[in-house]
């Protein structure tokens, strides 16, 4: 690209990493500022992409469009970093009674172009047999991104290319101009904030209705295949060669970002009900998901300082949402395309 814009990205969670690689695919080597802070969601997340969620087993918002973007994106990113990070999962959801089975069947019959509702299954090798009128059901188009490998490997790339400053962003060093901005003596065309729940401390975007939602999960000594994922009381999936990830809780009100003892007890009890044995917990983890009151991401440029932008509010669906949202922001900056109104921060301009 001739005269590529000079871009600084703040935050190397899933949003910042995906946005950086999106620009890189356009030939733009953005700089990155990141200091890992306690409570960041990406550090505690399992990278799950589950197309069917909630008690009504509805397909996730805009999933078919997201799938068309994130599947080739993560395949390309996997090839770029030279590490396996993207897994198509064998996923199952347990339906406890006839009402839930009927609801599943109804949604199955009304599925879209990428069918996600699968057939009913018998007992799973990974779970004890169930008695009663329940059934396991398959879920198609479920994926997992190994965020631990992705973040560490991509961070190594950023360091090798001298693109990463490992420090916190200091707003006292930011100067806005009529065109562009200056940060710590360097001029940029755009500074793009991917700060997760830390957005509340950002003086340019703190007015947006971000709601930090705390999630706790347990890392339990257990071996499962890297492509297996299932949910009965809670979701269990692969974490590494000796541990599974089991969770997660969701709290909008909390007193600390540290792992919560009550959540530990709750998850342990649910695991005991799922497997008829108490878990061998190796580690208890937690993170703050950046959610939004209307459950849609926050993407766009600041109305008064258009050199400042944001990609945030990915909530519990960050792994599936990030590639398309990054594409929206990149297309806005490079080609002047409008960001769709349902995710554009302009929808809160008059709040």
WOPECOR-V307574 format. One record per helix or strand of 2 or more residues. SS is the DSSP state (a for helix, b for strand). FROM is the first residue (numbers start at 1). TO is the last residue. Records with the same first field share a line. If there is no record, write none. Layout:
SS: FROM-TO / FROM-TO
This chain:
b: 7-10 / 31-33 / 48-49 / 52-53 / 58-59 / 86-88 / 90-95 / 117-121 / 135-139 / 143-145 / 164-165 / 174-176 / 181-183 / 186-188 / 190-193 / 210-221 / 228-231 / 235-240 / 243-247 / 281-292 / 298-301 / 308-312
a: 14-25 / 41-44 / 63-81 / 98-109 / 147-160 / 171-173 / 196-201 / 261-275 / 315-335 / 345-348
